[in-house]
């Protein structure tokens, strides 16, 4: 191993393993869970909306909104993770319509900060399946006015999207649909912040 590939130690499934450190700095990546501090859900809501709309990518919108805000508020170790890693989850996982990317990206962040991530992420999914999306909290900056709110009764991208399409008669690949899904992303990322703030007493 060259000097430019110095390594650090991290714990993976209870085992200490050697991993390359960022830019050969010799930083030690701490074991999970990582530290958390109170975030503003409205900042994350808007960031989730804007990132999703710009990239046309639901998992990137939610995951990056949360990650970038944690990078700003806390820094290391969140700065070790590239936001682009969330891009694979677009359209329910590379377009397969499975787990909604808004949930997938939020779940990844929950897993970073919560020891009992299983319980917390499950609660987020339960909320998602019963929430009438989108909320009216995007109206100051969104591209289109929200006129129809639908409940998916499912965590699947396809169920949420097609139920909305059947209700509105809008095209699934329209700019209005893109706006709607961006609002779903913002709402889900904001709910994640609200849950984490409450969990950690912030």
PASEBA-1860 file (N, C-alpha, C; in nm, 3 decimals):
! residues 202
1> XXXXXXXX> 0.085/-0.119/0.000/0.000/0.000/0.000/0.089/0.124/0.000 ~ 0.063/0.217/-0.090/0.145/0.336/-0.101/0.107/0.438/0.005 ~ 0.193/0.542/0.019/0.165/0.648/0.116/0.037/0.722/0.085 ~ -0.003/0.724/-0.042/-0.125/0.794/-0.082/-0.251/0.713/-0.054 ~ -0.233/0.591/-0.002/-0.348/0.506/0.028/-0.345/0.462/0.174 ~ -0.320/0.557/0.263/-0.321/0.526/0.404/-0.458/0.473/0.444 ~ -0.460/0.393/0.550/-0.587/0.331/0.587/-0.631/0.374/0.725 ~ -0.760/0.354/0.751/-0.817/0.378/0.882/-0.881/0.250/0.931
9> XXXXXXXX> -0.933/0.255/1.053/-0.998/0.138/1.112/-1.144/0.171/1.136 ~ -1.232/0.081/1.098/-1.373/0.098/1.130/-1.428/-0.035/1.177 ~ -1.544/-0.030/1.240/-1.607/-0.151/1.289/-1.719/-0.189/1.194 ~ -1.717/-0.310/1.144/-1.818/-0.360/1.051/-1.873/-0.490/1.106 ~ -2.000/-0.489/1.146/-2.062/-0.608/1.206/-1.981/-0.660/1.324 ~ -1.933/-0.566/1.405/-1.857/-0.603/1.524/-1.711/-0.634/1.500 ~ -1.667/-0.635/1.374/-1.528/-0.665/1.340/-1.454/-0.538/1.306 ~ -1.330/-0.525/1.352/-1.249/-0.410/1.316/-1.181/-0.440/1.182
17> XXXXXXXX> -1.205/-0.353/1.084/-1.150/-0.375/0.951/-1.076/-0.251/0.905 ~ -0.978/-0.271/0.819/-0.899/-0.161/0.764/-0.964/-0.114/0.636 ~ -0.984/0.018/0.626/-1.044/0.076/0.506/-0.962/0.196/0.462 ~ -0.959/0.225/0.332/-0.890/0.344/0.286/-0.952/0.469/0.348 ~ -0.868/0.561/0.392/-0.918/0.685/0.450/-0.932/0.791/0.343 ~ -1.023/0.888/0.363/-1.045/0.993/0.264/-0.916/1.067/0.230 ~ -0.878/1.066/0.103/-0.764/1.141/0.052/-0.635/1.106/0.127 ~ -0.627/0.983/0.179/-0.505/0.939/0.244/-0.473/1.016/0.370
25> XXXXXXXX> -0.574/1.067/0.442/-0.549/1.151/0.559/-0.525/1.071/0.684 ~ -0.556/0.942/0.683/-0.542/0.863/0.804/-0.656/0.881/0.900 ~ -0.768/0.942/0.858/-0.884/0.959/0.945/-0.944/0.824/0.978 ~ -0.989/0.810/1.099/-1.055/0.686/1.142/-1.206/0.708/1.136 ~ -1.274/0.631/1.053/-1.419/0.642/1.041/-1.482/0.574/1.161 ~ -1.562/0.646/1.238/-1.618/0.588/1.361/-1.725/0.484/1.332 ~ -1.747/0.392/1.427/-1.855/0.295/1.410/-1.991/0.363/1.420 ~ -2.091/0.298/1.363/-2.227/0.348/1.373/-2.285/0.317/1.511
33> XXXXXXXX> -2.381/0.398/1.557/-2.441/0.513/1.491/-2.354/0.638/1.500 ~ -2.370/0.726/1.403/-2.296/0.851/1.400/-2.374/0.959/1.474 ~ -2.306/1.067/1.513/-2.373/1.173/1.589/-2.481/1.243/1.509 ~ -2.577/1.293/1.581/-2.688/1.365/1.519/-2.713/1.492/1.598 ~ -2.752/1.598/1.528/-2.796/1.719/1.595/-2.921/1.771/1.526 ~ -2.995/1.854/1.596/-3.122/1.903/1.546/-3.107/1.971/1.410 ~ -3.195/1.933/1.317/-3.200/1.995/1.186/-3.335/2.065/1.171 ~ -3.341/2.160/1.081/-3.465/2.231/1.053/-3.542/2.153/0.947
41> XXXXXXXX> -3.659/2.098/0.981/-3.733/2.018/0.882/-3.774/2.096/0.759 ~ -3.797/2.226/0.773/-3.838/2.305/0.656/-3.722/2.331/0.562 ~ -3.603/2.343/0.615/-3.484/2.354/0.529/-3.466/2.226/0.450 ~ -3.481/2.112/0.517/-3.465/1.982/0.451/-3.580/1.956/0.354 ~ -3.701/2.000/0.389/-3.815/1.980/0.299/-3.790/2.051/0.165 ~ -3.749/2.175/0.173/-3.726/2.251/0.050/-3.607/2.195/-0.028 ~ -3.502/2.159/0.043/-3.385/2.103/-0.024/-3.419/1.972/-0.092 ~ -3.499/1.889/-0.026/-3.541/1.763/-0.087/-3.620/1.785/-0.214
49> XXXXXXXX> -3.714/1.880/-0.208/-3.793/1.913/-0.326/-3.703/1.960/-0.440 ~ -3.616/2.054/-0.411/-3.533/2.114/-0.516/-3.433/2.015/-0.574 ~ -3.372/1.934/-0.490/-3.275/1.835/-0.540/-3.344/1.730/-0.625 ~ -3.461/1.685/-0.581/-3.535/1.585/-0.659/-3.579/1.642/-0.793 ~ -3.633/1.763/-0.792/-3.682/1.821/-0.917/-3.567/1.844/-1.014 ~ -3.456/1.893/-0.963/-3.340/1.921/-1.049/-3.282/1.794/-1.109 ~ -3.270/1.689/-1.028/-3.207/1.564/-1.074/-3.308/1.465/-1.129 ~ -3.439/1.490/-1.108/-3.544/1.395/-1.145/-3.513/1.260/-1.082
57> XXXXXXXX> -3.485/1.264/-0.951/-3.440/1.143/-0.881/-3.486/1.150/-0.736 ~ -3.581/1.063/-0.700/-3.642/1.068/-0.568/-3.548/1.026/-0.455 ~ -3.472/0.919/-0.474/-3.382/0.877/-0.366/-3.269/0.978/-0.348 ~ -3.218/1.029/-0.457/-3.115/1.133/-0.446/-3.171/1.254/-0.373 ~ -3.295/1.292/-0.404/-3.354/1.409/-0.340/-3.361/1.395/-0.190 ~ -3.411/1.283/-0.141/-3.425/1.265/0.004/-3.291/1.239/0.072 ~ -3.215/1.144/0.018/-3.087/1.110/0.080/-2.990/1.226/0.081 ~ -2.978/1.294/-0.034/-2.884/1.405/-0.042/-2.928/1.524/0.041
65> XXXXXXXX> -3.060/1.550/0.048/-3.109/1.660/0.131/-3.068/1.640/0.276 ~ -3.084/1.520/0.326/-3.047/1.490/0.464/-2.895/1.487/0.482 ~ -2.826/1.419/0.391/-2.681/1.407/0.403/-2.611/1.542/0.394 ~ -2.645/1.622/0.295/-2.578/1.751/0.278/-2.603/1.844/0.396 ~ -2.722/1.836/0.454/-2.752/1.918/0.571/-2.671/1.870/0.691 ~ -2.657/1.740/0.709/-2.572/1.687/0.815/-2.425/1.722/0.793 ~ -2.382/1.721/0.667/-2.245/1.763/0.638/-2.222/1.908/0.679 ~ -2.320/1.993/0.654/-2.308/2.134/0.690/-2.312/2.153/0.842
73> XXXXXXXX> -2.398/2.080/0.909/-2.419/2.101/1.052/-2.316/2.027/1.139 ~ -2.269/1.911/1.093/-2.179/1.829/1.173/-2.043/1.813/1.108 ~ -2.041/1.794/0.976/-1.913/1.770/0.906/-1.877/1.624/0.908 ~ -1.754/1.594/0.948/-1.706/1.455/0.957/-1.788/1.381/1.063 ~ -1.827/1.257/1.041/-1.789/1.165/0.934/-1.881/1.169/0.811 ~ -1.984/1.255/0.815/-2.078/1.259/0.702/-2.012/1.305/0.573 ~ -1.903/1.379/0.586/-1.831/1.426/0.468/-1.757/1.313/0.397 ~ -1.756/1.194/0.455/-1.694/1.078/0.390/-1.786/1.015/0.285
81> XXXXXXXX> -1.912/1.055/0.284/-2.010/0.990/0.197/-2.045/1.083/0.080 ~ -2.032/1.037/-0.043/-2.073/1.118/-0.159/-2.224/1.110/-0.178 ~ -2.288/1.224/-0.196/-2.434/1.226/-0.216/-2.475/1.149/-0.341 ~ -2.387/1.140/-0.439/-2.423/1.071/-0.563/-2.449/0.922/-0.543 ~ -2.411/0.868/-0.428/-2.438/0.725/-0.405/-2.588/0.696/-0.404 ~ -2.671/0.800/-0.379/-2.815/0.779/-0.371/-2.883/0.774/-0.507 ~ -2.812/0.798/-0.614/-2.875/0.808/-0.745/-2.932/0.675/-0.795 ~ -2.883/0.564/-0.745/-2.932/0.435/-0.795/-3.080/0.412/-0.766
89> XXXXXXXX> -3.136/0.481/-0.665/-3.271/0.452/-0.622/-3.382/0.523/-0.697 ~ -3.349/0.590/-0.807/-3.451/0.663/-0.883/-3.562/0.570/-0.932 ~ -3.686/0.619/-0.921/-3.799/0.541/-0.974/-3.819/0.409/-0.904 ~ -3.797/0.407/-0.773/-3.816/0.282/-0.699/-3.706/0.181/-0.726 ~ -3.582/0.228/-0.748/-3.469/0.139/-0.774/-3.449/0.121/-0.922 ~ -3.366/0.207/-0.982/-3.338/0.210/-1.126/-3.464/0.186/-1.211 ~ -3.572/0.255/-1.171/-3.694/0.252/-1.251/-3.784/0.131/-1.232 ~ -3.759/0.048/-1.131/-3.837/-0.074/-1.113/-3.962/-0.054/-1.029
97> XXXXXXXX> -3.987/0.063/-0.979/-4.111/0.091/-0.908/-4.126/0.021/-0.774 ~ -4.014/-0.020/-0.713/-4.025/-0.089/-0.584/-4.026/0.015/-0.471 ~ -3.943/0.002/-0.370/-3.948/0.094/-0.257/-3.929/0.238/-0.304 ~ -4.020/0.326/-0.264/-4.012/0.466/-0.304/-3.877/0.524/-0.264 ~ -3.815/0.596/-0.357/-3.684/0.654/-0.330/-3.684/0.752/-0.215 ~ -3.799/0.820/-0.192/-3.808/0.912/-0.079/-3.786/0.836/0.052 ~ -3.838/0.713/0.060/-3.816/0.628/0.177/-3.675/0.569/0.178 ~ -3.629/0.525/0.063/-3.500/0.459/0.053/-3.386/0.551/0.098
105> XXXXXXXX> -3.387/0.675/0.048/-3.283/0.770/0.086/-3.291/0.807/0.233 ~ -3.414/0.829/0.282/-3.432/0.862/0.423/-3.390/0.746/0.512 ~ -3.422/0.624/0.470/-3.384/0.506/0.548/-3.235/0.490/0.562 ~ -3.162/0.524/0.457/-3.015/0.515/0.464/-2.960/0.607/0.572 ~ -3.014/0.728/0.582/-2.967/0.822/0.683/-3.009/0.777/0.822 ~ -3.131/0.725/0.835/-3.175/0.671/0.963/-3.080/0.562/1.011 ~ -3.035/0.477/0.919/-2.943/0.368/0.955/-2.807/0.420/1.001 ~ -2.770/0.540/0.955/-2.643/0.598/0.998/-2.648/0.651/1.141
113> XXXXXXXX> -2.765/0.700/1.182/-2.771/0.772/1.310/-2.844/0.696/1.422 ~ -2.918/0.590/1.389/-2.999/0.520/1.488/-2.950/0.378/1.510 ~ -2.924/0.343/1.634/-2.891/0.205/1.665/-3.009/0.114/1.635 ~ -3.129/0.161/1.671/-3.252/0.085/1.645/-3.317/0.136/1.516 ~ -3.239/0.135/1.408/-3.288/0.188/1.280/-3.407/0.109/1.228 ~ -3.414/-0.020/1.259/-3.524/-0.104/1.210/-3.658/-0.046/1.256 ~ -3.669/-0.014/1.385/-3.794/0.038/1.441/-3.826/0.176/1.384 ~ -3.725/0.262/1.378/-3.748/0.399/1.333/-3.788/0.402/1.186
121> XXXXXXXX> -3.718/0.327/1.104/-3.751/0.324/0.961/-3.888/0.262/0.938 ~ -3.922/0.162/1.016/-4.055/0.101/1.004/-4.163/0.203/1.036 ~ -4.141/0.285/1.137/-4.238/0.389/1.172/-4.252/0.492/1.060 ~ -4.142/0.523/0.994/-4.148/0.616/0.881/-4.229/0.556/0.766 ~ -4.210/0.428/0.739/-4.285/0.362/0.632/-4.434/0.361/0.665 ~ -4.468/0.332/0.789/-4.609/0.332/0.829/-4.670/0.471/0.807 ~ -4.597/0.574/0.847/-4.645/0.711/0.824/-4.666/0.737/0.675 ~ -4.568/0.699/0.594/-4.572/0.723/0.450/-4.695/0.658/0.387
129> XXXXXXXX> -4.723/0.535/0.426/-4.832/0.462/0.362/-4.970/0.520/0.393 ~ -4.980/0.599/0.500/-5.109/0.656/0.536/-5.120/0.806/0.517 ~ -5.013/0.869/0.467/-5.013/1.015/0.455/-5.069/1.058/0.320 ~ -5.150/1.163/0.319/-5.205/1.216/0.194/-5.103/1.311/0.132 ~ -5.030/1.261/0.034/-4.926/1.340/-0.034/-4.985/1.418/-0.151 ~ -4.923/1.531/-0.184/-4.821/1.601/-0.105/-4.885/1.699/-0.008 ~ -4.805/1.746/0.089/-4.856/1.848/0.181/-4.864/1.982/0.109 ~ -4.917/2.082/0.180/-4.928/2.216/0.121/-4.812/2.306/0.163
137> XXXXXXXX> -4.704/2.246/0.214/-4.594/2.325/0.269/-4.489/2.365/0.165 ~ -4.514/2.332/0.040/-4.420/2.366/-0.068/-4.468/2.484/-0.153 ~ -4.584/2.535/-0.123/-4.650/2.627/-0.216/-4.572/2.755/-0.244 ~ -4.484/2.796/-0.155/-4.410/2.921/-0.174/-4.301/2.909/-0.281 ~ -4.260/2.786/-0.314/-4.147/2.769/-0.406/-4.168/2.661/-0.512 ~ -4.277/2.585/-0.507/-4.294/2.474/-0.601/-4.328/2.525/-0.741 ~ -4.316/2.437/-0.838/-4.342/2.473/-0.978/-4.491/2.474/-1.011 ~ -4.568/2.388/-0.945/-4.711/2.377/-0.973/-4.789/2.373/-0.841
145> XXXXXXXX> -4.903/2.434/-0.842/-4.991/2.433/-0.725/-5.043/2.292/-0.700 ~ -5.046/2.253/-0.573/-5.099/2.122/-0.537/-5.252/2.125/-0.538 ~ -5.312/2.036/-0.616/-5.458/2.032/-0.625/-5.516/1.898/-0.579 ~ -5.438/1.794/-0.589/-5.487/1.661/-0.551/-5.387/1.597/-0.456 ~ -5.440/1.541/-0.348/-5.357/1.468/-0.252/-5.408/1.323/-0.247 ~ -5.317/1.229/-0.251/-5.357/1.088/-0.252/-5.280/1.009/-0.147 ~ -5.342/0.903/-0.099/-5.280/0.812/-0.002/-5.244/0.683/-0.075 ~ -5.119/0.641/-0.065/-5.073/0.523/-0.140/-5.115/0.392/-0.074
153> XXXXXXXX> -5.126/0.389/0.060/-5.149/0.265/0.135/-5.044/0.159/0.099 ~ -4.926/0.205/0.063/-4.817/0.116/0.020/-4.687/0.196/0.021 ~ -4.574/0.130/0.045/-4.445/0.198/0.036/-4.384/0.193/-0.104 ~ -4.456/0.134/-0.199/-4.400/0.116/-0.332/-4.416/0.241/-0.418 ~ -4.312/0.274/-0.491/-4.314/0.385/-0.585/-4.430/0.371/-0.684 ~ -4.445/0.253/-0.741/-4.546/0.233/-0.844/-4.687/0.252/-0.790 ~ -4.714/0.204/-0.670/-4.847/0.220/-0.612/-4.879/0.367/-0.586 ~ -4.783/0.437/-0.529/-4.802/0.579/-0.500/-4.824/0.659/-0.628
161> XXXXXXXX> -4.741/0.633/-0.726/-4.744/0.709/-0.851/-4.870/0.680/-0.933 ~ -4.905/0.553/-0.949/-5.020/0.520/-1.033/-5.152/0.557/-0.967 ~ -5.156/0.554/-0.834/-5.277/0.599/-0.766/-5.297/0.749/-0.790 ~ -5.188/0.824/-0.782/-5.195/0.969/-0.810/-5.235/0.993/-0.956 ~ -5.178/0.917/-1.048/-5.210/0.933/-1.189/-5.356/0.903/-1.220 ~ -5.410/0.798/-1.156/-5.550/0.762/-1.178/-5.643/0.870/-1.125 ~ -5.602/0.934/-1.016/-5.685/1.037/-0.954/-5.682/1.168/-1.033 ~ -5.565/1.202/-1.084/-5.548/1.332/-1.150/-5.563/1.326/-1.302
169> XXXXXXXX> -5.551/1.208/-1.360/-5.551/1.189/-1.506/-5.430/1.255/-1.572 ~ -5.326/1.282/-1.493/-5.204/1.342/-1.547/-5.110/1.232/-1.597 ~ -5.026/1.268/-1.693/-4.925/1.175/-1.744/-4.822/1.145/-1.635 ~ -4.782/1.018/-1.629/-4.684/0.976/-1.530/-4.546/1.038/-1.556 ~ -4.520/1.078/-1.678/-4.389/1.138/-1.708/-4.401/1.288/-1.736 ~ -4.499/1.353/-1.678/-4.519/1.496/-1.701/-4.439/1.579/-1.600 ~ -4.429/1.709/-1.628/-4.363/1.800/-1.534/-4.445/1.811/-1.406 ~ -4.577/1.799/-1.415/-4.661/1.804/-1.295/-4.633/1.683/-1.206
177> XXXXXXXX> -4.615/1.567/-1.269/-4.580/1.447/-1.191/-4.443/1.464/-1.126 ~ -4.349/1.520/-1.197/-4.216/1.544/-1.141/-4.225/1.637/-1.020 ~ -4.308/1.739/-1.031/-4.329/1.832/-0.921/-4.392/1.760/-0.802 ~ -4.492/1.677/-0.829/-4.560/1.604/-0.723/-4.463/1.512/-0.650 ~ -4.384/1.436/-0.723/-4.290/1.344/-0.659/-4.182/1.419/-0.581 ~ -4.143/1.534/-0.628/-4.046/1.616/-0.556/-4.104/1.663/-0.422 ~ -4.233/1.690/-0.420/-4.299/1.727/-0.295/-4.306/1.607/-0.200 ~ -4.331/1.489/-0.254/-4.331/1.368/-0.172/-4.194/1.350/-0.108
185> XXXXXXXX> -4.090/1.372/-0.184/-3.953/1.363/-0.134/-3.930/1.463/-0.021 ~ -3.968/1.589/-0.046/-3.949/1.690/0.057/-4.025/1.658/0.184 ~ -4.149/1.614/0.170/-4.230/1.580/0.286/-4.170/1.464/0.365 ~ -4.120/1.363/0.295/-4.064/1.246/0.361/-3.933/1.278/0.431 ~ -3.848/1.356/0.367/-3.722/1.396/0.430/-3.749/1.483/0.553 ~ -3.848/1.573/0.544/-3.883/1.657/0.657/-3.939/1.574/0.773 ~ -4.024/1.476/0.741/-4.077/1.387/0.845/-3.964/1.311/0.913 ~ -3.865/1.268/0.837/-3.750/1.199/0.893/-3.680/1.288/0.995
193> XXXXXXXX> -3.660/1.414/0.961/-3.598/1.509/1.053/-3.682/1.524/1.180 ~ -3.813/1.539/1.164/-3.901/1.553/1.279/-3.890/1.433/1.372 ~ -3.884/1.313/1.314/-3.872/1.191/1.394/-3.738/1.185/1.466 ~ -3.630/1.219/1.395/-3.498/1.213/1.455/-3.481/1.321/1.561 ~ -3.533/1.440/1.536/-3.527/1.546/1.637/-3.596/1.501/1.766 ~ -3.713/1.439/1.751/-3.787/1.392/1.868/-3.715/1.277/1.937 ~ -3.659/1.187/1.859/-3.589/1.071/1.914/-3.469/1.110/1.998 ~ -3.395/1.208/1.947/-3.272/1.248/2.018/-3.295/1.365/2.115
201> XX> -3.421/1.404/2.131/-3.454/1.509/2.227/-3.404/1.646/2.189 ~ -3.394/1.670/2.059/-3.345/1.800/2.013/-3.463/1.895/1.984
END
